[in-house]
Amino acid sequence: MANTGLKIWLLLISFALSGCLMPDPPVKIGSTSAQTQSRSISVDGAIADHWHSYVEPIVQEQCIACHNANDTLNTGLSFQPSELNQTNENLINLLLITEKTTTLNMSASHPQPSPKEQSYFEEFEYYSALYWNWQSQIQTARSQANGFFDRHLEADIIQPVCTGCHVFIGEDQQTFAGDLGFYEYYVNNHSELNRQQAMDFLVDHQQADLLYSKAIGMDHGGATVIRPNTEFSDLLLQHSLLMDDVIQLMTSPPY
């Protein structure tokens, strides 16, 4: 990581000079489709510990004077004062920049970070690189599971079988059966909505084979709705293997 001590610091400067808009956030782990539209992302482990201990104090001392709620420089980047307990949002803002910003510029008038500050930002850069690689693996695994759902489950299993009971009813979105609901075929984007319902359900329960096991009658109030060792049960089993990759990644931060 030679010559990278200034990189995160420079990212802040380059962003201020470029006037770029903030990039879209990644999906929050275990989030609903509505939550994915927010700016919240899940960050835990060493990267958050390092941020709160070392980098956030530098942000409060040197960055927030310009990069604040009023966005003095009109850059789209703002930090919150620590007394507002918004340091997690500050971490997310800087993580989003490390994901997208590649062009570095140096402002001659900007105060140089101290060697200790350089080392803190360098370590933060290391953790953020691990974080974004981890997020990329999660997104790839999710995409594979979602694509399989669209191609093989929605039309052949979810609509003709599952929506018999697991279907949203009325404006309050109650279902005939438990905490899993699907949208019927006449609802716009039903396949997209239903794969998100399935994804959230399996991730929340951290049990990749739950659709498969319930459909073949294991701990299922509706008894057996798909016979084991058939084409349809095999499709559910293949989907569960893809979902296992998603859940394993989501529950295993790389730091």
N, C-alpha and C positions, 0 to 999 in steps of 0.2 A: 504493500500500500504506500510505497514511496511517492512523495510529491502529491499526496492527496489530503494533507492536513488542512488545506484551505478550501477544499472542494465544497463542503456544505455551506461554509461562510460565503463563498463566491456564488453559490446557487441563490442565496438570498439577495446578493447585490445584482446578479444578472436578472433576477425576476423583477426587482424594482426598476431596473433600466428598461426592460423589455415591455412592461405593461401588459403581459400576457394574462389571460383568464385562467382561473383554476381549472385543472382537469377534472373529469368525472371520477367519483370515488369508486373503489371496488365494492363488491357485495359484502355485506356484513355476514360473519359466520352465523349460520342458523337463522338468518333473517327471513321475514316474510317479504312478499313482493312489494308491499307498500314501504317497508323499511329500506329496501334497496334504493329507493328514490331519495333517501336522506343522505347527509354527509357523514353519517356515523360509520366507522369501520371498527372491527375488533382488533385491538392491539394489547398484547400481554407479554409477560416474561421479561427477558433481559433488556429488550429495546425500550420498554416503558420505564424500567428501573433506572437505566442509564440516563434516559431523558430527564426524568424528574430530579435525579441527583445532580446532574452536571450541565446539561444543555439548556434546560428551561431557565435556570438563573441567568445565563448569558443572554437569552432572548429577552428576559425582563429588563436587564441592565442596558443592553445596547440596541435591540431591534424594535421594541415596542413603541419607542418615541415616534417613529414614522409608520411602522406597520401595526396600526391599531384599529380600533373599531370604526374610526372615522376615515380610515384608509387614506391618509394624508397624501401618499404618492400615487394614488389611483392605480394600484397594481393588481388588485384582487386578492392580495395576501394580507391577512390581519391576524394579530395575536391578541389574546385577552389578558388583562392583568391577573396576577396570581391570586389576588384577594377575591376574585370572582369564581375561583375554583374551576377555571376553564383550561387547566394545563393539558388535559387530555386532548382537547380541541386544538391546542397549539401544536402538540405532537402530530396530530393527523394532518394539519396544514403543511408542516414541513415534510412529512412523509410523502404527501401528494406531489410536492415539488421534486423530491429526489426520484420519484418514479418517472416524471415527464421531462424535466429540464436537463438539457445536455450542453447547451452553449454557455460558456462561462465568460463573464466580463468582470473587469476589476475597476473599481472606482478609486482613483488616486487620492481623493479627499476622504475616503472612508477609513475609520480607524482600523488598524491591523489587529487581528486577534493575537493574544499572547501565546507562547508555546504551549502552555497548559490548555488554553481554549482550543488551540489547533488539535491537540490530542483528543479532547472530548468530542469535537465534531468528527474527527477521523473515526473514532470508535462508533459514533452514531451512524456514520455512513456505512460502516461494516455491517451493523445490525440491520439497517434499512435495506441493504442489498440482499441479505438473507430473507428479510420479510417479503420483499417483492418477488423473489424467486419462489418462495413458498406460496404466495398468492397466485402466481402464474400457474403453478402445478395444480392448485385447487380449482382454478377456473377451467383448466384443460379437463380435469376429471369430471367436473360438473357438466361441461359441454358434452362429453361422451355419454354420460348417463342421461342427460336431457334429450340428446339426439336419439338414443335408443328408445326412450319413452315415446317420443313423437312417432317413430317409425313402427313400433311393434306393440305398444301397450294401449295407447289412447283409443284407437278405433276398434281393436279386437277384444280388449279386456275391460278397460275403464268404462266406456259408454254402455256396452251391452250387459255387463255384469255388475260392476261396482256401484254405478249410479242407481241401481235398484234400491239401495238403502243409503249409501254414502253420498247423498246429494243435498246441495244447499236448498233451503226452503224459505221463501219470503225475504223481506228486507233485512231481518236480523240474522240471516244466514245460519239458522239452526239446521241440524241434520237429523235424519231418522236414526242414525247409528253413530254414537260416540263423537270423538274429536277429529275425525277425518271426513272431510267433505269434498265433493267434486262438482264441477259445473257441467250441465248437460250440453249436448251438441249444438243447440240453437243459440247458445251464448257466444258472443263474439270472442275470438281468441281462446276458445275453451281448452284447446290442447296446451297452449302456453300457460294458462291459469292452472290447469290440472297437474302439469309436471312440476310447477312450483309448489302446489299443495303436497304432492307426493314427496318432493325433495325436503320440504320443511318438516313434514311428519316423520320421515326416517331419520333426519339429522337431529331433530328434537329428542327423539327416543334413543338415538345412537344405536339403532338396530337395523342394519341394512336389509335384512331378509324379512322384515315385518309384513310387507305386502304379500310376499310369497307364502310365509307360514300361515297367515290368517286365511288366505284364499284356499289353501288346501285343508283347512279345518282345525288348525292348531290354535287354541285359545281364541276362537272366533265365535261371536254370538250368532252369526248367521250360518254356523256350521260349515260344511265343505261346499264351496261354490265352484271350484275348479279341481278336477281330479288330479292327483299326483301323477308324475311320469307321462304327462301329455304335452303336446306342443305348447299350449298356453302356460302350463306350470313351468315348463322349461324357459319360456320367455321371461316370466317373473323371476326365475332363479338367475338368469343371465343379468337382468337389471339389478338384482341385489348384489351381484359381484361387482358391478360398476359402482354402485352406491357405497360399497364397502371401501373402495379406493377413496371416495370423497370423504367419508367419515374419518378414515384413518389419517388422512392429510389434515383435515380440519382440527383434529384433536392432538396433533403432533407438531407444535411450533418448532422451528429449527434452531432455537437458542435456549 
